């Protein structure tokens, strides 16, 4: 059930990012919310939950993106592994580090995507608009990333517990009051 929950959450993020965010010109340069969810999973969940979700969402994004196959799969896999390695050295409850973690994840995703493009088309120079887009994504990540990770954590704790109660045919504590 936990896999279903996380994959559904990521699919909702993909739908939100591809259908709703483009309607607002302010969010044209917003970073990948699915990548941030994978980082969240790396920080708060184990390998058993995170790797299958990262692989499935990576395959889904690869099939939807129209880019080289395996780019998102590789990106999400390494983002998850990087987040798992990070918690060996830092405490997850240290909220001061979250902007740095999110910024590093956004930069890592941009480097992998741009590196793949550079390998596919050697000698291609990147325009200033690509650099501006990455800079805006980093700025968005610094400003909103920690709040979005906290939102993911809050949503998981509240929504998943209610779903477990419903599917296990138990009454939630609020109904008994």
VMD Tcl script that draws the C-alpha trace (Angstrom):
set ca {
  {0.00 0.00 0.00}
  {2.89 2.35 0.68}
  {4.15 1.91 -2.88}
  {0.72 2.73 -4.24}
  {0.57 5.85 -2.09}
  {3.99 7.18 -3.17}
  {3.52 6.36 -6.84}
  {0.09 8.00 -6.79}
  {1.53 11.06 -5.09}
  {4.28 11.34 -7.73}
  {1.79 10.89 -10.56}
  {-0.35 13.65 -9.07}
  {2.74 15.85 -8.94}
  {3.50 15.11 -12.60}
  {-0.08 15.96 -13.58}
  {0.00 19.13 -11.47}
  {3.32 20.22 -12.93}
  {2.37 19.55 -16.54}
  {-1.21 20.85 -16.53}
  {-1.66 23.48 -13.83}
  {1.73 25.15 -13.37}
  {2.13 26.12 -17.06}
  {-1.07 28.17 -16.78}
  {0.77 30.64 -14.57}
  {3.64 32.52 -16.26}
  {5.32 33.02 -12.88}
  {6.04 29.29 -12.68}
  {7.59 28.85 -16.15}
  {11.00 28.17 -14.61}
  {9.88 26.10 -11.63}
  {11.95 23.03 -10.79}
  {10.86 19.39 -10.99}
  {8.52 18.57 -8.11}
  {8.91 14.83 -8.67}
  {12.66 15.13 -8.16}
  {12.01 16.89 -4.89}
  {9.66 14.07 -3.87}
  {12.42 11.56 -4.58}
  {14.78 13.60 -2.38}
  {12.09 13.62 0.31}
  {11.85 9.85 0.06}
  {15.63 9.58 0.34}
  {15.61 11.70 3.49}
  {12.67 10.13 5.29}
  {12.24 6.59 3.93}
  {14.34 3.50 3.46}
  {15.80 1.94 0.37}
  {13.00 -0.62 0.18}
  {10.40 2.09 -0.32}
  {12.45 4.62 -2.25}
  {14.24 2.69 -4.98}
  {11.09 1.12 -6.54}
  {9.27 4.45 -6.45}
  {12.25 6.29 -7.96}
  {12.55 3.70 -10.73}
  {8.84 3.68 -11.58}
  {8.53 7.47 -11.58}
  {11.79 7.75 -13.54}
  {10.44 5.37 -16.19}
  {7.15 7.27 -16.27}
  {8.89 10.62 -16.71}
  {11.15 9.17 -19.40}
  {8.14 7.96 -21.34}
  {6.35 11.31 -20.97}
  {9.26 13.68 -21.57}
  {10.21 12.85 -25.14}
  {13.88 13.20 -24.25}
  {16.56 10.54 -24.25}
  {15.28 7.43 -22.52}
  {16.82 6.82 -19.11}
  {17.65 10.43 -18.23}
  {14.99 10.80 -15.55}
  {15.48 7.23 -14.39}
  {19.17 7.93 -13.84}
  {18.52 11.33 -12.31}
  {15.95 10.10 -9.81}
  {18.05 7.09 -8.88}
  {21.09 9.25 -8.12}
  {19.03 11.85 -6.30}
  {17.66 9.14 -4.04}
  {21.11 7.63 -3.45}
  {22.56 11.08 -2.76}
  {19.85 11.86 -0.21}
  {20.40 8.48 1.47}
  {24.13 9.17 1.71}
  {23.48 12.63 3.09}
  {21.53 11.34 6.08}
  {24.56 9.34 7.15}
  {26.32 12.60 7.95}
  {23.49 14.99 8.87}
  {20.30 14.74 10.87}
  {17.09 14.86 8.87}
  {15.45 16.97 11.55}
  {17.95 19.80 10.91}
  {15.72 22.19 8.97}
  {18.56 24.65 8.39}
  {20.14 22.25 5.91}
  {16.99 21.69 3.82}
  {17.54 24.71 1.50}
  {21.04 23.43 0.74}
  {19.82 19.90 0.15}
  {17.05 21.05 -2.18}
  {19.39 23.41 -4.03}
  {21.95 20.64 -4.47}
  {19.24 18.32 -5.81}
  {18.01 20.89 -8.33}
  {21.59 21.58 -9.45}
  {22.34 17.85 -9.69}
  {19.27 17.31 -11.85}
  {20.23 20.22 -14.11}
  {23.80 18.96 -14.44}
  {22.62 15.46 -15.37}
  {20.09 16.76 -17.91}
  {22.48 19.27 -19.46}
  {25.34 16.77 -19.38}
  {23.21 14.30 -21.29}
  {22.40 16.94 -23.88}
  {26.08 17.82 -24.16}
  {27.00 14.17 -24.74}
  {24.31 13.72 -27.38}
  {25.31 16.87 -29.27}
  {29.05 17.45 -28.83}
  {30.19 20.98 -29.52}
  {26.80 22.47 -28.72}
  {26.97 25.62 -26.65}
  {24.31 26.39 -24.13}
  {22.52 29.69 -24.49}
  {22.12 32.24 -21.76}
  {18.43 31.32 -21.49}
  {19.36 27.83 -20.25}
  {21.69 29.33 -17.65}
  {18.95 31.79 -16.62}
  {16.45 28.94 -16.32}
  {18.77 26.94 -14.08}
  {19.47 30.05 -11.98}
  {15.75 30.67 -11.57}
  {15.19 27.02 -10.62}
  {17.88 27.34 -7.96}
  {16.27 30.52 -6.67}
  {12.87 28.81 -6.56}
  {14.46 25.85 -4.77}
  {16.02 28.03 -2.09}
  {12.76 29.88 -1.47}
  {10.20 27.09 -1.70}
  {12.04 23.77 -1.41}
  {12.10 23.37 2.39}
  {8.42 24.27 2.62}
  {7.49 21.78 -0.08}
  {9.45 19.00 1.64}
  {7.69 19.83 4.90}
  {4.37 19.77 3.01}
  {5.22 16.32 1.61}
  {6.05 15.10 5.12}
  {2.89 16.58 6.66}
  {0.71 15.20 3.87}
  {2.23 11.75 4.17}
  {1.79 11.62 7.93}
  {-1.80 12.83 7.91}
  {-3.15 11.30 4.70}
  {-1.39 7.94 4.82}
  {-2.52 7.26 8.40}
  {-6.12 7.99 7.39}
  {-5.83 5.71 4.37}
  {-4.43 2.90 6.48}
  {-7.30 3.32 8.91}
  {-9.86 3.21 6.11}
  {-8.37 0.21 4.33}
  {-7.79 -1.75 7.51}
  {-11.42 -1.10 8.52}
  {-10.41 0.63 11.71}
  {-12.02 3.80 12.88}
  {-9.79 6.81 13.02}
  {-9.36 8.44 16.43}
  {-11.33 11.52 15.33}
  {-14.48 9.45 14.71}
  {-14.47 8.08 18.26}
  {-14.60 11.55 19.82}
}
mol new
graphics top color blue
foreach p $ca { graphics top sphere $p radius 0.5 }
foreach p [lrange $ca 0 end-1] q [lrange $ca 1 end] { graphics top cylinder $p $q radius 0.2 }
display resetview
